[in-house]
Each structure stands twice: as structure tokens, then as C-alpha cells.
Amino acid sequence: MAFTFVKSLLSGMSPVAPPADVREYDIDDSAGASIPMGTCMKFDATGELEPADGTDENAAVITLEGSAQDETVRAQWIKPGDVYKVPVNGTIGDLLVGVAYQITSDGVGVNQSETDGPLTVLEVHEDDGYALVVFNSCAIALSDKSGT
């Protein structure tokens, strides 16, 4: 499991198949051997995708399929208010609702041990090993924490 779209807080809508904003994007040569479905990605300086991680506030899309490096992948834009189900890296019982955490280094989950990131926890499901998060900053947000 990685980032899985659950619903929009703004519209209350659950996923529609296929999402209206799906398109193919190029993956950067240095992105790694393979990109799993549900990876949080950002655009690099050449306009190709690479995994977002840590405190990246410019996360742009979530992949809808797996792909090898230097290929294309179908993905959809991260939109303000989108809620995602994500696995937790670390002790899930230590995750706190309302706290902003970082993206894992591989771009597929929330890092419980690192705060001050772009993911705000809405719910923690300890028994099932996942959390519901929303991006507090993303590439198409009207503003971000830096004020730009």
C-alpha cells in the first residue's frame, strides 16, 4: 500500500474511475529502479517526475500504476483537500492527529518520526496500520508555508 485517494474534503466526493485529470508523465532516469503505484512524485528541473520525500512542499502527483525508471507513468494531480490513505513508517501509535509529518524517503508513506512536513494527519487507524492524511502544501496549492 502507498498513497491511495480516499475522498475530497472540499467536495465530499469519493474516487471516480478513471479520475478526470489522469495523464502520462516522464520519469527521471535517476528516480530509481522502479516506481510503485501510489508513489508521491514531484517535478524536477527538466519537467520529469521523481519521488517526493521529506519536507518537499511541491509534491505534484500520485502515480496510478507502477513503472520502471526512464519510462512514463499515469498519474493524477494532488489537489488541496484530497485525503489519502497511507502506510506509516515507524510506530503508528506515536502518530498524532493534526500534526504535520514528512513523506517517507521512498515517497510511499508518512514518516512518523519526522514532523514539520507537508502531510497533516486526519485519522490514525492503529489496528490496520495506516493513517488518513491531507497535503498541507502541494504544487497546485494556492499558497504554501513559505508564503510564495
Short mmCIF file of the C-alpha atoms (twelve columns), coordinates in Angstrom:
data_MODEL
# 
_entry.id   MODEL 
# 
loop_
_atom_site.group_PDB 
_atom_site.id 
_atom_site.type_symbol 
_atom_site.label_atom_id 
_atom_site.label_alt_id 
_atom_site.label_comp_id 
_atom_site.label_asym_id 
_atom_site.label_seq_id 
_atom_site.Cartn_x 
_atom_site.Cartn_y 
_atom_site.Cartn_z 
_atom_site.pdbx_PDB_model_num 
ATOM 1   C CA . MET A 1   0.000   0.000  0.000   1 
ATOM 2   C CA . ALA A 2   1.129   3.528  -0.759  1 
ATOM 3   C CA . PHE A 3   -0.833  6.772  -1.253  1 
ATOM 4   C CA . THR A 4   -4.429  5.828  -2.082  1 
ATOM 5   C CA . PHE A 5   -7.005  8.548  -2.771  1 
ATOM 6   C CA . VAL A 6   -9.984  8.269  -0.386  1 
ATOM 7   C CA . LYS A 7   -12.080 11.424 -0.858  1 
ATOM 8   C CA . SER A 8   -12.027 15.173 -1.224  1 
ATOM 9   C CA . LEU A 9   -12.674 17.246 1.894   1 
ATOM 10  C CA . LEU A 10  -13.821 20.115 -0.313  1 
ATOM 11  C CA . SER A 11  -16.428 18.286 -2.402  1 
ATOM 12  C CA . GLY A 12  -17.045 15.199 -0.256  1 
ATOM 13  C CA . MET A 13  -16.649 13.093 -3.400  1 
ATOM 14  C CA . SER A 14  -15.064 9.660  -3.302  1 
ATOM 15  C CA . PRO A 15  -12.825 8.365  -6.136  1 
ATOM 16  C CA . VAL A 16  -14.122 8.196  -9.677  1 
ATOM 17  C CA . ALA A 17  -12.597 5.708  -12.111 1 
ATOM 18  C CA . PRO A 18  -10.720 6.899  -14.023 1 
ATOM 19  C CA . PRO A 19  -10.006 10.298 -12.441 1 
ATOM 20  C CA . ALA A 20  -10.591 13.185 -14.836 1 
ATOM 21  C CA . ASP A 21  -7.054  14.585 -14.542 1 
ATOM 22  C CA . VAL A 22  -5.067  11.429 -15.397 1 
ATOM 23  C CA . ARG A 23  -2.256  11.774 -17.910 1 
ATOM 24  C CA . GLU A 24  1.132   10.258 -18.644 1 
ATOM 25  C CA . TYR A 25  4.337   11.814 -17.334 1 
ATOM 26  C CA . ASP A 26  8.003   11.019 -17.933 1 
ATOM 27  C CA . ILE A 27  10.021  9.596  -15.046 1 
ATOM 28  C CA . ASP A 28  13.538  10.903 -14.400 1 
ATOM 29  C CA . ASP A 29  16.403  8.489  -15.199 1 
ATOM 30  C CA . SER A 30  17.711  8.789  -11.638 1 
ATOM 31  C CA . ALA A 31  14.354  8.070  -9.953  1 
ATOM 32  C CA . GLY A 32  15.318  4.513  -9.013  1 
ATOM 33  C CA . ALA A 33  14.841  1.031  -10.431 1 
ATOM 34  C CA . SER A 34  11.046  1.147  -10.304 1 
ATOM 35  C CA . ILE A 35  8.250   3.361  -9.079  1 
ATOM 36  C CA . PRO A 36  5.382   1.563  -7.325  1 
ATOM 37  C CA . MET A 37  1.743   2.504  -7.737  1 
ATOM 38  C CA . GLY A 38  0.755   5.195  -5.229  1 
ATOM 39  C CA . THR A 39  4.127   6.968  -5.112  1 
ATOM 40  C CA . CYS A 40  4.070   10.679 -4.295  1 
ATOM 41  C CA . MET A 41  6.045   12.447 -7.040  1 
ATOM 42  C CA . LYS A 42  7.360   15.936 -7.796  1 
ATOM 43  C CA . PHE A 43  8.686   17.513 -10.983 1 
ATOM 44  C CA . ASP A 44  12.436  18.005 -11.326 1 
ATOM 45  C CA . ALA A 45  14.162  20.868 -13.163 1 
ATOM 46  C CA . THR A 46  13.717  19.087 -16.527 1 
ATOM 47  C CA . GLY A 47  9.956   18.560 -16.076 1 
ATOM 48  C CA . GLU A 48  10.280  14.838 -15.354 1 
ATOM 49  C CA . LEU A 49  8.968   13.101 -12.255 1 
ATOM 50  C CA . GLU A 50  10.989  11.914 -9.280  1 
ATOM 51  C CA . PRO A 51  9.766   10.689 -5.870  1 
ATOM 52  C CA . ALA A 52  8.907   13.419 -3.362  1 
ATOM 53  C CA . ASP A 53  10.264  12.915 0.142   1 
ATOM 54  C CA . GLY A 54  10.883  14.567 3.478   1 
ATOM 55  C CA . THR A 55  9.665   18.131 3.604   1 
ATOM 56  C CA . ASP A 56  9.039   18.527 -0.150  1 
ATOM 57  C CA . GLU A 57  6.223   21.048 -0.301  1 
ATOM 58  C CA . ASN A 58  5.963   20.829 -4.088  1 
ATOM 59  C CA . ALA A 59  4.585   17.297 -4.325  1 
ATOM 60  C CA . ALA A 60  2.609   17.254 -7.567  1 
ATOM 61  C CA . VAL A 61  1.099   13.887 -8.480  1 
ATOM 62  C CA . ILE A 62  0.343   10.387 -7.194  1 
ATOM 63  C CA . THR A 63  1.131   7.515  -9.565  1 
ATOM 64  C CA . LEU A 64  -1.799  5.293  -10.571 1 
ATOM 65  C CA . GLU A 65  0.396   2.426  -11.753 1 
ATOM 66  C CA . GLY A 66  3.912   1.118  -11.291 1 
ATOM 67  C CA . SER A 67  6.661   1.967  -13.758 1 
ATOM 68  C CA . ALA A 68  10.358  1.404  -14.401 1 
ATOM 69  C CA . GLN A 69  12.805  4.312  -14.404 1 
ATOM 70  C CA . ASP A 70  13.119  6.337  -17.611 1 
ATOM 71  C CA . GLU A 71  9.611   5.382  -18.734 1 
ATOM 72  C CA . THR A 72  6.233   7.058  -18.491 1 
ATOM 73  C CA . VAL A 73  3.655   6.628  -15.759 1 
ATOM 74  C CA . ARG A 74  -0.018  7.512  -15.428 1 
ATOM 75  C CA . ALA A 75  -0.633  9.851  -12.511 1 
ATOM 76  C CA . GLN A 76  -3.140  12.343 -11.164 1 
ATOM 77  C CA . TRP A 77  -2.598  15.762 -9.588  1 
ATOM 78  C CA . ILE A 78  -2.618  16.197 -5.808  1 
ATOM 79  C CA . LYS A 79  -5.313  18.764 -5.128  1 
ATOM 80  C CA . PRO A 80  -5.910  20.796 -1.971  1 
ATOM 81  C CA . GLY A 81  -8.341  18.929 0.272   1 
ATOM 82  C CA . ASP A 82  -7.631  15.462 -1.175  1 
ATOM 83  C CA . VAL A 83  -7.483  12.810 1.549   1 
ATOM 84  C CA . TYR A 84  -5.122  9.838  1.145   1 
ATOM 85  C CA . LYS A 85  -4.806  6.527  2.976   1 
ATOM 86  C CA . VAL A 86  -1.085  5.891  3.607   1 
ATOM 87  C CA . PRO A 87  1.099   3.391  5.426   1 
ATOM 88  C CA . VAL A 88  3.044   4.631  8.438   1 
ATOM 89  C CA . ASN A 89  6.832   4.281  8.691   1 
ATOM 90  C CA . GLY A 90  7.571   3.948  12.410  1 
ATOM 91  C CA . THR A 91  5.425   3.400  15.477  1 
ATOM 92  C CA . ILE A 92  1.885   4.153  14.379  1 
ATOM 93  C CA . GLY A 93  0.750   4.672  17.981  1 
ATOM 94  C CA . ASP A 94  3.031   7.727  18.170  1 
ATOM 95  C CA . LEU A 95  1.288   9.428  15.227  1 
ATOM 96  C CA . LEU A 96  -0.821  12.419 16.324  1 
ATOM 97  C CA . VAL A 97  -3.897  13.813 14.606  1 
ATOM 98  C CA . GLY A 98  -3.412  17.401 13.429  1 
ATOM 99  C CA . VAL A 99  0.385   17.189 13.292  1 
ATOM 100 C CA . ALA A 100 2.318   17.716 10.035  1 
ATOM 101 C CA . TYR A 101 4.692   14.858 9.201   1 
ATOM 102 C CA . GLN A 102 7.230   14.249 6.443   1 
ATOM 103 C CA . ILE A 103 6.906   11.981 3.419   1 
ATOM 104 C CA . THR A 104 8.999   8.780  3.616   1 
ATOM 105 C CA . SER A 105 12.271  8.746  1.667   1 
ATOM 106 C CA . ASP A 106 10.764  6.439  -0.991  1 
ATOM 107 C CA . GLY A 107 7.667   8.634  -1.463  1 
ATOM 108 C CA . VAL A 108 5.125   5.981  -0.453  1 
ATOM 109 C CA . GLY A 109 4.064   6.840  3.105   1 
ATOM 110 C CA . VAL A 110 4.130   9.094  6.143   1 
ATOM 111 C CA . ASN A 111 7.252   9.179  8.319   1 
ATOM 112 C CA . GLN A 112 6.069   9.095  11.933  1 
ATOM 113 C CA . SER A 113 9.454   10.127 13.326  1 
ATOM 114 C CA . GLU A 114 9.807   13.336 11.304  1 
ATOM 115 C CA . THR A 115 7.477   16.293 11.851  1 
ATOM 116 C CA . ASP A 116 7.255   19.645 10.012  1 
ATOM 117 C CA . GLY A 117 6.409   18.083 6.658   1 
ATOM 118 C CA . PRO A 118 3.704   18.508 4.033   1 
ATOM 119 C CA . LEU A 119 1.319   15.787 5.343   1 
ATOM 120 C CA . THR A 120 -1.229  16.570 8.057   1 
ATOM 121 C CA . VAL A 121 -2.749  13.546 9.805   1 
ATOM 122 C CA . LEU A 122 -6.563  13.472 9.936   1 
ATOM 123 C CA . GLU A 123 -7.106  9.971  11.358  1 
ATOM 124 C CA . VAL A 124 -4.939  7.158  12.714  1 
ATOM 125 C CA . HIS A 125 -6.047  3.538  12.234  1 
ATOM 126 C CA . GLU A 126 -3.636  1.705  14.541  1 
ATOM 127 C CA . ASP A 127 -5.175  -1.759 14.173  1 
ATOM 128 C CA . ASP A 128 -4.968  -1.591 10.386  1 
ATOM 129 C CA . GLY A 129 -1.564  0.140  10.179  1 
ATOM 130 C CA . TYR A 130 -2.478  3.216  8.194   1 
ATOM 131 C CA . ALA A 131 -3.365  6.888  8.544   1 
ATOM 132 C CA . LEU A 132 -5.539  9.303  6.593   1 
ATOM 133 C CA . VAL A 133 -3.613  12.411 5.585   1 
ATOM 134 C CA . VAL A 134 -4.095  15.586 3.597   1 
ATOM 135 C CA . PHE A 135 -1.347  17.600 1.902   1 
ATOM 136 C CA . ASN A 136 -0.943  20.966 3.628   1 
ATOM 137 C CA . SER A 137 1.142   22.096 0.663   1 
ATOM 138 C CA . CYS A 138 1.387   20.845 -2.915  1 
ATOM 139 C CA . ALA A 139 2.420   22.021 -6.387  1 
ATOM 140 C CA . ILE A 140 -1.030  23.408 -7.281  1 
ATOM 141 C CA . ALA A 141 -1.970  24.826 -3.870  1 
ATOM 142 C CA . LEU A 142 -2.982  28.474 -3.883  1 
ATOM 143 C CA . SER A 143 -0.179  29.168 -1.407  1 
ATOM 144 C CA . ASP A 144 2.353   27.230 0.613   1 
ATOM 145 C CA . LYS A 145 4.027   27.553 4.005   1 
ATOM 146 C CA . SER A 146 6.849   29.629 2.519   1 
ATOM 147 C CA . GLY A 147 4.379   32.380 1.602   1 
ATOM 148 C CA . THR A 148 5.245   32.393 -2.097  1 
# 
